[in-house]
Amino acid sequence: MMTKKRFWTLSNSFATLLLIVGTVVALWALATSFGTITSVDAVVTAAGLWLVGVIFLHPAPISVLIPVIGLVSLGAGYASYYSSPHSLLGALIAVVITALIVSYGLSLRKTIRQRHSKWY
């Protein structure tokens, strides 16, 4: 099976940088100030960086796309839980709604169908 060669471009470099910086920001915030408004702001910022990173990583491989959707959704749930009166149901709803919106926005279904047609 032949794989499509991916060329390293400036856009891919920028996307990788955004994904790495977002991960560092999220890990730093969760390690140093878990559950505070500072960590909520940092996790939301990291989620934004991850989204922009995936947008610049075109076409985004599924091995990157699905984890980013999961991390962004969990970040929204974390922000919802610690920004509200600690409602677990509200956090779960935020995770599900964010996952649906982000996966639709990043055309996850279309990407999977396109890749699936090349699996045979």
Residue pairs with C-beta under 8 A, 6 or more apart in sequence:
6 12
11 56
11 57
11 58
12 56
12 57
14 53
14 56
15 53
15 54
15 55
15 56
15 57
16 53
16 57
17 53
18 49
18 50
18 52
18 53
18 56
19 49
19 50
19 53
19 54
19 57
19 64
19 68
21 49
22 45
22 46
22 47
22 48
22 49
22 50
22 53
23 46
23 50
25 42
25 45
25 46
25 49
26 42
26 43
26 46
26 47
26 71
26 75
28 42
29 38
29 39
29 41
29 42
29 43
29 46
30 39
30 43
32 39
33 39
35 82
36 82
37 82
37 83
39 82
40 78
40 79
40 82
40 83
43 75
43 78
43 79
44 75
44 76
44 79
46 75
47 71
47 72
47 75
47 76
50 68
50 71
50 72
51 68
51 72
51 102
53 68
54 60
54 64
54 65
54 68
54 106
55 106
57 64
59 111
60 68
60 106
60 111
62 111
62 112
62 115
65 106
65 108
65 111
66 108
69 99
69 102
69 103
69 106
69 108
70 99
72 98
72 99
72 102
73 95
73 96
73 98
73 99
73 102
74 95
76 94
76 95
76 97
76 98
77 91
77 92
77 94
77 95
77 98
78 91
79 94
80 87
80 90
80 91
80 93
80 94
81 87
81 88
81 90
81 91
84 90
84 91
103 109
